[in-house]
Amino acid sequence: MLPFPCTDNSMTTATTLPSRAAIETPAVKHIGLADYVTTWRAMQAFTAQRGAATRDEIWLMQHPPVYTLGLAGKAEHLLRGDTGIPVINIDRGGQITYHGPGQLIAYVLLDIKRRGLGVRALVRKLESAVIDLLASYHISAHHRADAPGVYVTQHGVEAKIAALGLRVKNGCCYHGLALNIDMDLTPYQAINPCGYAGMAVTQMRALGVSEAFDTVSEKLTHHLIHALS
């Protein structure tokens, strides 16, 4: 059982076989503020226990301040060790990044083999969902071929507004994307974001978006479901 309160009742019971449409449309769970390690272990458990008919899920949440370092992560990308923010080595791809309140996390727990998706295609779909969301606020954003995530140009400088990292196991993925909405960006000064020295980081508030966090979360959910349909 997941260690989170869920806002839907879409879990499949042993006596009810889901329709194809139900399998293909992810169940969305709004979780709130959740401990990073607890969430990570729950994602691993969900992925390990799922079967061929298990419905895909999207978990939306925020985390208390934490740095996470991916499988290929290099310790030198943590520039200072005096921040008081924990650093956790995890099993997604990529280098170091930061999570904190005011950042929307969307974890995608998908059977990508069943969906006929490769990792690269999935990454592009997730990036496109964020790009489309930002476009609805009249913000022009783009992806980069050499660095997963979503970027905007702010004051003539390219800045990252959303990070992305995945883990694929037995044809299923977990982890996902992190969109900066209205947060303290100071902790990014202690790292090379995603392993890139000098990379600028921004957020939706700095681009003029003052809409409530939950509203942005609902809109991103819509774009994710559309991208994955």
C-alpha positions as CSV (number, residue, x, y, z in Angstrom):
1,M,0.0,0.0,0.0
2,L,1.2,3.5,-0.8
3,P,2.2,5.6,2.2
4,F,0.2,8.6,0.8
5,P,-3.4,9.8,1.1
6,C,-4.9,9.4,-2.4
7,T,-7.6,11.7,-3.8
8,D,-9.1,9.1,-6.2
9,N,-10.5,5.6,-6.0
10,S,-9.1,4.3,-9.3
11,M,-7.0,1.4,-7.9
12,T,-7.9,-1.8,-9.7
13,T,-9.5,-4.5,-7.4
14,A,-8.8,-8.2,-7.8
15,T,-12.4,-8.8,-9.0
16,T,-12.6,-5.9,-11.5
17,L,-10.7,-6.0,-14.8
18,P,-9.9,-2.5,-16.1
19,S,-10.8,-1.5,-19.6
20,R,-8.1,-0.6,-22.1
21,A,-9.1,3.1,-21.7
22,A,-8.7,2.9,-18.0
23,I,-5.3,1.3,-18.3
24,E,-4.1,3.9,-20.8
25,T,-5.4,6.9,-18.8
26,P,-3.1,7.4,-15.8
27,A,-4.7,7.7,-12.3
28,V,-3.7,11.1,-10.9
29,K,-2.9,11.4,-7.2
30,H,-2.5,14.8,-5.5
31,I,-0.3,14.1,-2.5
32,G,0.9,17.4,-1.2
33,L,4.2,17.9,0.7
34,A,5.9,14.5,1.1
35,D,9.3,13.3,2.3
36,Y,11.6,12.5,-0.6
37,V,13.0,9.1,0.5
38,T,9.5,7.8,1.5
39,T,8.2,8.8,-2.0
40,W,11.2,7.3,-3.8
41,R,10.8,3.9,-2.0
42,A,7.0,4.0,-2.7
43,M,7.8,4.5,-6.4
44,Q,10.2,1.6,-6.4
45,A,7.6,-0.6,-4.6
46,F,4.8,0.3,-7.0
47,T,7.0,-0.5,-10.0
48,A,8.2,-3.8,-8.6
49,Q,4.7,-5.0,-7.7
50,R,2.8,-3.9,-10.8
51,G,1.4,-6.4,-13.3
52,A,0.4,-6.3,-16.9
53,A,-3.0,-4.8,-16.1
54,T,-1.8,-2.3,-13.5
55,R,-3.1,1.2,-14.3
56,D,-0.4,3.9,-14.8
57,E,-0.2,6.7,-12.3
58,I,0.9,10.3,-12.0
59,W,1.8,11.5,-8.5
60,L,1.8,15.3,-8.0
61,M,3.6,16.7,-4.9
62,Q,6.2,19.0,-3.3
63,H,9.2,18.0,-1.3
64,P,11.0,19.6,1.7
65,P,14.4,20.9,0.7
66,V,16.6,18.2,-0.7
67,Y,19.4,17.7,-3.3
68,T,19.3,14.5,-5.3
69,L,22.2,13.0,-7.2
70,G,21.5,10.6,-10.1
71,L,23.3,7.4,-10.9
72,A,26.0,9.1,-12.9
73,G,26.1,12.0,-10.6
74,K,29.5,13.5,-9.7
75,A,30.1,14.8,-6.2
76,E,32.0,17.8,-7.5
77,H,28.8,19.3,-8.8
78,L,27.8,20.0,-5.2
79,L,29.8,23.2,-4.8
80,R,29.2,23.7,-1.1
81,G,28.5,21.3,1.7
82,D,27.4,23.9,4.3
83,T,23.8,24.4,3.1
84,G,22.2,22.1,5.7
85,I,20.2,20.5,2.9
86,P,20.5,16.7,2.7
87,V,22.0,15.1,-0.4
88,I,20.5,11.8,-1.5
89,N,22.0,9.4,-4.0
90,I,19.2,8.0,-6.1
91,D,18.5,5.7,-9.0
92,R,17.4,8.1,-11.7
93,G,19.5,9.3,-14.6
94,G,21.3,12.6,-14.5
95,Q,23.4,14.7,-12.2
96,I,22.5,16.8,-9.2
97,T,19.3,18.8,-8.8
98,Y,17.3,20.5,-6.0
99,H,13.8,20.0,-4.8
100,G,11.9,22.3,-2.4
101,P,8.5,23.8,-1.6
102,G,7.0,25.8,-4.4
103,Q,8.3,23.4,-7.0
104,L,5.8,21.1,-8.6
105,I,6.9,17.5,-8.9
106,A,5.1,15.2,-11.3
107,Y,6.2,11.6,-10.9
108,V,5.2,9.4,-13.9
109,L,4.8,5.7,-13.1
110,L,4.2,4.3,-16.6
111,D,4.3,1.0,-18.4
112,I,6.2,2.5,-21.4
113,K,6.5,-0.9,-23.1
114,R,2.7,-1.2,-23.1
115,R,2.4,2.3,-24.4
116,G,4.9,1.6,-27.2
117,L,7.2,4.4,-26.0
118,G,11.0,4.6,-26.0
119,V,12.7,6.7,-23.3
120,R,13.6,9.5,-25.7
121,A,10.0,9.7,-27.0
122,L,8.7,9.8,-23.4
123,V,11.2,12.6,-22.5
124,R,10.0,14.6,-25.4
125,K,6.3,14.1,-24.4
126,L,7.0,15.2,-20.8
127,E,8.9,18.3,-22.0
128,S,6.2,19.1,-24.5
129,A,3.6,19.0,-21.7
130,V,5.6,21.7,-19.8
131,I,6.2,23.7,-22.9
132,D,2.5,23.7,-23.7
133,L,1.6,24.7,-20.1
134,L,4.0,27.6,-20.3
135,A,2.6,28.6,-23.7
136,S,-0.8,29.0,-22.1
137,Y,0.8,31.7,-19.9
138,H,2.3,33.3,-23.0
139,I,5.8,32.1,-22.0
140,S,7.9,30.8,-24.9
141,A,9.9,27.7,-23.8
142,H,12.0,25.0,-25.5
143,H,13.9,21.8,-24.9
144,R,17.5,21.0,-25.7
145,A,18.9,18.0,-27.5
146,D,21.9,17.8,-25.2
147,A,20.3,18.4,-21.8
148,P,16.8,17.1,-20.9
149,G,14.5,19.6,-19.3
150,V,12.6,22.8,-20.3
151,Y,14.3,26.2,-20.8
152,V,13.3,29.8,-21.3
153,T,15.2,32.9,-22.3
154,Q,15.1,35.5,-19.5
155,H,16.9,38.8,-19.9
156,G,18.8,37.4,-22.9
157,V,20.0,34.4,-20.9
158,E,18.9,30.8,-21.3
159,A,17.5,29.5,-18.0
160,K,16.2,26.2,-16.9
161,I,12.6,26.1,-15.5
162,A,11.9,22.4,-15.4
163,A,14.2,19.4,-14.7
164,L,13.6,15.9,-15.8
165,G,15.0,12.5,-14.9
166,L,13.7,8.9,-15.2
167,R,14.4,5.3,-14.2
168,V,13.3,2.5,-16.4
169,K,13.0,-1.1,-15.1
170,N,11.4,-4.0,-16.8
171,G,9.7,-1.8,-19.3
172,C,8.2,0.6,-16.7
173,C,9.4,4.0,-15.6
174,Y,9.3,6.1,-12.5
175,H,10.7,9.5,-11.3
176,G,9.6,12.3,-13.6
177,L,9.8,16.1,-13.8
178,A,10.1,19.1,-11.5
179,L,8.7,22.5,-12.5
180,N,9.8,25.6,-10.7
181,I,6.7,27.7,-9.8
182,D,7.2,29.9,-6.8
183,M,10.2,28.8,-4.7
184,D,13.4,29.9,-3.0
185,L,16.0,29.5,-5.8
186,T,19.0,30.2,-3.5
187,P,19.9,26.5,-3.0
188,Y,20.7,26.2,-6.7
189,Q,23.7,28.5,-6.1
190,A,25.4,25.7,-4.2
191,I,25.3,23.3,-7.2
192,N,25.9,23.0,-10.9
193,P,22.3,22.4,-11.9
194,C,22.0,19.0,-13.6
195,G,25.8,19.1,-13.9
196,Y,26.1,22.3,-15.9
197,A,28.4,24.9,-14.4
198,G,26.9,28.4,-14.5
199,M,23.5,27.2,-15.7
200,A,20.8,29.8,-14.8
201,V,17.6,28.6,-13.1
202,T,14.3,30.5,-13.1
203,Q,10.7,29.9,-12.1
204,M,7.2,30.9,-13.3
205,R,6.8,33.6,-10.7
206,A,9.9,35.4,-12.1
207,L,8.2,35.3,-15.5
208,G,5.1,37.0,-14.3
209,V,2.8,34.0,-13.4
210,S,1.0,34.6,-10.1
211,E,-1.6,31.9,-10.4
212,A,-2.1,29.6,-7.4
213,F,0.1,26.5,-7.1
214,D,-2.8,24.1,-7.2
215,T,-4.2,25.7,-10.3
216,V,-0.9,25.3,-12.1
217,S,-0.8,21.7,-10.9
218,E,-4.2,21.0,-12.4
219,K,-3.2,22.6,-15.7
220,L,0.0,20.6,-15.9
221,T,-2.0,17.4,-15.2
222,H,-4.2,18.2,-18.2
223,H,-1.2,18.7,-20.5
224,L,0.5,15.5,-19.2
225,I,-2.6,13.4,-19.8
226,H,-2.9,14.9,-23.3
227,A,0.7,14.3,-24.1
228,L,0.5,10.7,-23.0
229,S,-2.8,9.9,-24.8
